[in-house]
C-alpha cells in the first residue's frame, strides 16, 4: 500500500484539500462562494509529491491559503531534504503573507527507518535550517511546529491529533470536561476520539503517554472489528423438506466460498452475529432469503460508516420469484408432494443397504426443452456461486447443452418425495471431421450428500450416456478443479482396470497406442487422461521395494514431465539463430539444468502423492 493511504479519510498527502480545484479558472466558479459553509478551518497538506508553481498566473494564493486553519508540510526524513526545506520556506512565506493566522505544522516522516540518534539529529537539523531561513527573510514571528511521524506506529495519528486540537476553539472546555470525567470515574486517562480517523479531539490535562493512546486506538479498532463478519460463516444454506428443518441446525450447510458475492476478503461489514438465511425447498427449489443480526453499525457513532447491503448483493443473483417472507416460503412445502424430477431416469443407486441409514438415489438426464426445466435450472445453478470458483451461468438457449441430475428418493408421510443432491452440465462440441466431443463443464454434489459415492456414480452415468454412440470421439473436462481431478482419476482408473491393454504385464511394458485406442473406444477416455490413468495403474503394479523397477517408473513419468523443457530448449535454439545475444536474453528466460531437475522432482513428488490417494480409494472399493 502506498504510504499516502495511511493518513486516514479527509486528507490527501502531497496535495490540497479535496474541495480545492488546482486546474485553470474556467470562468464558471464563483471564487467568492464559501467553499467551507460550516465555517470549519481547513487543513492543507503539502509536500514534494506534487509541485506547486506559485508564479503561475492561475495560482490564487488568496483562495488556497485564505480559508486554511493549518498547513501541514511533509518532509521525507530518509531523503535529501534540502529541496523540501526550500519548498517549505517558499510555501510558508507565501501563505503567511495571505493569512498570518495559519498554523504551520511540519511532519518529519518515515522516521521508522532511522535510529533514535538519527531521528533526533534529523529533527534538530531540519528545525534549525527551517527557522534560520525564515529569520533571514524577516519572518521571525512565524512559528513552526515539528513532529516525528511514521505509518508503522501511532505517531502519525498523534501528530494529526495535535494539529486538529489547535484548531478547536472549545478545546479548553473539552479538556475541563474530561478532567471532571476522570476525577469522578477514577480512570487514569481519557481521550475524546474521532472513531474512524483515530485522531483524538481532546484529552484530560494529565500527560499523554503513548501506551495509553495506543491502547485506546486498539480498542476503537476492536469495536469496528466486531462489526466485520466472515461471510462464509454468516451464510446458512438449507434444503428444506419439512417445517422442522428450519430450526434444525443439522440441516444447515455452509458455502465453500463467497468471494463471488462479497469480495475477495469474504467479509461483511456492519453487523454483529449476522445470520444470512438462504433456504430452498428440497425438490422444487423454491427460494427464501432473509437475514437477522444482533446489532447493526450506527453511522452516527462511526462517522457515517454504513453497513454492507447484504440483500442487495445476493438478490440480483437469484432468479425472479424468490421469497423474503419465511411463512410464504414454508407454505410452498405443500407442493413438494407433487414434484417429480425432470427428464429421463438413467440409473438408481443405494447406500448403506439393509441398515437404518439406507438411502436411495435416482439419476436423470434432460435438455433445456424439458417442460419446466428452464426455470428449475435457474434456481439450481445459484449453488455454483458458493462452491465453484469463477462460476458463470451458462447460455441455456444453446441446444447442445445436456444436463444430469441426482435426486434422493425418500419417504414422507407414506409417499415418495425427491430432494436435489447435485448435477452436472455437458456441452457437445464439434470434433473434426464429423464427430462430437462432449465436455463436462460444471459438476457439483451438494455438501449434505458428499462422501456417499454420488460423485463417482454421477460421472459414470455421464460416461455411460455416451458410450454406445459411435459419433462420440471422447469426453473432456473444462478447467477441472483439484477435487474433480481426483474424482475423475478414481473413476477412470477403476474402469480401465478391466481393459486388456491395462493388464499388469502391459503396464510394466510402458504406455502404448493400444491403451489409447482401447480407452477411447470402450470408455471414451481421451489420450491425455489415458496416459494419466496408465501412470496411476502402473504405480499400483510397480514393486517399490525393487530399486530398478521403481527407478524405471520414475524415469517414465519424468520423461513425460520433461517434454515442456525439451520444447523450451528447441525454441531457444531457433531464437539463437535469429537474435543477437542481448536480444536473446531479453526475449527468453530459460531454466538452468539444476532448476529443471529440481522442478521435475517437485512435480513428480506431487504426482506420486496424488496417485497414492487415488490407489488408496481404489483399494477400499475392491
Long-range contacts (C-beta under 8 A, 24 or more apart in sequence): 3-109, 3-110, 3-151, 4-49, 6-151, 6-156, 7-45, 7-156, 7-160, 8-157, 8-160, 8-196, 8-197, 8-198, 8-199, 9-196, 9-197, 9-303, 10-197, 11-43, 11-45, 11-160, 12-45, 13-45, 13-47, 13-49, 13-74, 14-45, 14-46, 14-47, 14-48, 14-49, 14-50, 14-74, 15-45, 15-46, 15-49, 15-50, 16-44, 16-45, 16-46, 16-64, 17-42, 17-43, 17-44, 17-45, 20-64, 24-58, 25-58, 25-60, 31-60, 31-63, 35-67, 36-67, 41-67, 41-68, 41-69, 41-70, 41-167, 42-67, 42-68, 42-69, 43-68, 43-69, 43-70, 43-71, 43-72, 43-163, 43-164, 43-167, 44-68, 44-70, 44-71, 44-72, 45-72, 45-74, 46-71, 46-72, 46-73, 46-74, 46-91, 47-73, 47-74, 47-75, 47-76, 47-84, 47-87, 48-76, 48-83, 48-84, 48-87, 51-87, 52-91, 54-90, 54-94, 61-94, 61-95, 61-97, 61-98, 62-98, 64-95, 64-98, 65-94, 65-95, 65-98, 65-99, 65-102, 66-98, 66-99, 68-95, 68-99, 68-102, 69-101, 69-102, 69-103, 69-167, 70-102, 70-103, 70-104, 70-105, 70-163, 70-166, 70-167, 71-95, 71-102, 71-103, 71-104, 71-105, 72-105, 72-106, 72-107, 72-160, 72-163, 73-104, 73-105, 73-106, 73-107, 74-107, 74-109, 75-106, 75-107, 75-108, 75-109, 75-126, 76-109, 76-110, 77-108, 77-109, 77-110, 77-111, 77-113, 77-114, 77-119, 77-122, 77-148, 78-110, 78-113, 78-114, 81-126, 85-126, 85-129, 85-130, 85-133, 88-130, 89-130, 89-133, 89-134, 89-137, 92-134, 92-139, 92-142, 92-144, 93-134, 93-137, 93-139, 96-139, 96-142, 103-143, 103-145, 103-163, 103-166, 103-167, 104-142, 104-143, 104-144, 104-145, 105-144, 105-145, 105-147, 105-159, 105-162, 105-163, 106-130, 106-144, 106-145, 106-146, 106-147, 107-147, 107-149, 107-156, 107-159, 108-146, 108-147, 108-148, 108-149, 109-149, 109-150, 109-156, 110-150, 111-148, 111-149, 111-150, 111-155, 112-150, 112-151, 112-152, 112-153, 119-148, 123-148, 153-214, 154-198, 154-210, 154-213, 154-214, 154-217, 157-197, 157-198, 157-199, 157-217, 158-208, 158-210, 158-213, 160-197, 160-199, 161-199, 161-200, 161-201, 164-199, 164-201, 165-201, 165-202, 168-201, 168-202, 171-202, 174-201, 174-202, 175-202, 175-203, 175-204, 175-205, 178-202, 178-203, 178-204, 179-204, 179-205, 182-206, 188-212, 191-216, 193-220, 194-303, 195-220, 195-223, 195-224, 195-301, 195-302, 195-303, 196-302, 196-303, 196-304, 196-305, 197-303, 224-302, 224-305, 226-272, 227-269, 227-270, 227-271, 227-272, 227-295, 227-297, 227-307, 228-267, 228-268, 228-269, 229-267, 229-268, 229-271, 229-272, 229-274, 230-266, 230-267, 231-258, 231-261, 231-262, 231-266, 231-267, 231-268, 231-276, 232-256, 232-257, 232-258, 232-266, 234-268, 234-271, 234-274, 234-275, 234-276, 235-276, 235-278, 235-386, 236-275, 236-276, 236-277, 236-278, 237-278, 237-279, 237-280, 237-386, 238-277, 238-278, 238-279, 238-280, 239-280, 239-281, 239-282, 239-419, 239-420, 239-446, 239-448, 240-279, 240-280, 240-281, 240-282, 240-329, 240-330, 240-333, 241-281, 241-282, 241-333, 241-336, 241-410, 241-412, 241-417, 241-419, 242-333, 242-412, 243-330, 243-333, 246-279, 246-326, 246-330, 251-448, 253-446, 253-447, 253-448, 254-447, 255-386, 255-387, 256-386, 256-387, 257-386, 257-387, 257-389, 258-386, 260-385, 260-389, 260-390, 260-391, 261-313, 261-314, 261-317, 261-385, 262-308, 262-313, 268-308, 268-310, 269-297, 269-305, 269-307, 269-308, 270-296, 270-297, 270-305, 270-306, 270-307, 270-308, 271-295, 271-296, 271-297, 271-307, 271-310, 272-296, 274-310, 276-310, 276-314, 277-326, 278-314, 279-329, 280-379, 280-420, 281-329, 281-332, 281-333, 281-335, 281-336, 282-336, 282-417, 282-418, 282-419, 282-420, 283-336, 283-339, 283-407, 283-417, 283-418, 283-419, 283-420, 284-332, 284-335, 284-336, 284-339, 284-376, 285-376, 285-379, 285-380, 285-420, 286-321, 286-323, 286-329, 286-332, 286-335, 286-379, 287-318, 287-319, 287-321, 287-322, 287-323, 287-329, 287-379, 287-382, 288-322, 288-323, 288-324, 288-325, 288-326, 288-328, 288-329, 289-314, 289-315, 289-318, 289-322, 289-323, 289-324, 290-324, 290-326, 317-382, 317-385, 318-379, 318-382, 319-375, 319-378, 319-379, 319-382, 321-375, 336-412, 336-417, 337-412, 337-415, 337-417, 339-417, 339-418, 340-418, 341-405, 341-407, 341-418, 342-366, 342-370, 342-371, 342-372, 342-373, 342-376, 342-405, 343-367, 343-370, 343-373, 343-403, 343-405, 346-404, 346-461, 346-464, 346-465, 347-457, 347-461, 347-464, 349-453, 349-454, 349-457, 351-452, 351-453, 359-408, 359-410, 359-452, 360-408, 360-409, 360-410, 361-406, 361-407, 361-408, 361-409, 361-421, 361-454, 361-457, 362-406, 362-407, 362-409, 362-418, 363-404, 363-405, 363-406, 363-407, 363-457, 363-458, 363-461, 364-404, 364-405, 364-407, 365-402, 365-403, 365-404, 365-405, 365-461, 365-465, 366-402, 366-403, 366-405, 367-399, 367-401, 367-402, 367-403, 368-396, 368-397, 368-399, 368-401, 368-403, 369-399, 373-403, 377-403, 380-405, 380-420, 380-423, 381-442, 383-444, 383-446, 384-442, 384-444, 387-444, 387-446, 388-442, 388-444, 388-481, 389-481, 391-442, 394-425, 394-441, 394-442, 398-427, 400-427, 400-428, 400-429, 401-425, 401-426, 401-427, 401-428, 402-426, 402-427, 402-428, 402-438, 402-465, 404-458, 404-461, 404-462, 404-465, 406-445, 406-449, 406-454, 406-457, 406-458, 408-449, 420-446, 421-445, 421-446, 421-448, 421-449, 421-454, 422-446, 422-449, 422-454, 422-455, 422-458, 424-458, 424-459, 424-462, 426-462, 427-478, 429-476, 431-473, 434-471, 435-471, 435-472, 435-473, 436-469, 436-471, 436-472, 436-473, 437-472, 437-473, 437-474, 437-475, 437-476, 438-462, 438-466, 438-472, 438-475, 438-476, 438-524, 439-475, 439-476, 439-477, 439-478, 440-475, 440-476, 440-477, 440-478, 441-478, 443-484, 455-487, 456-487, 456-490, 456-491, 459-487, 459-488, 459-491, 460-491, 460-495, 463-491, 463-495, 463-523, 463-524, 466-524, 467-522, 467-523, 467-524, 472-524, 473-520, 473-524, 474-520, 474-524, 474-525, 474-526, 474-527, 475-524, 475-525, 475-526, 476-526, 485-610, 486-610, 486-613, 486-614, 488-529, 489-532, 489-533, 489-536, 489-610, 489-611, 489-614, 490-614, 490-617, 490-618, 492-523, 492-525, 492-529, 492-532, 492-533, 493-533, 493-536, 493-537, 493-614, 493-615, 493-618, 494-618, 494-621, 495-523, 495-525, 496-523, 496-525, 496-530, 496-533, 496-537, 497-537, 497-618, 499-523, 502-533, 502-534, 502-537, 504-541, 507-534, 507-537, 507-538, 507-541, 508-538, 508-541, 508-542, 508-549, 510-556, 511-535, 511-556, 531-560, 535-560, 535-607, 535-611, 536-611, 536-614, 536-615, 539-608, 539-611, 539-612, 539-615, 540-615, 540-618, 554-604, 557-604, 557-607, 558-600, 558-604, 561-600, 561-603, 561-604, 561-607, 562-596, 562-600, 565-591, 565-596, 565-600
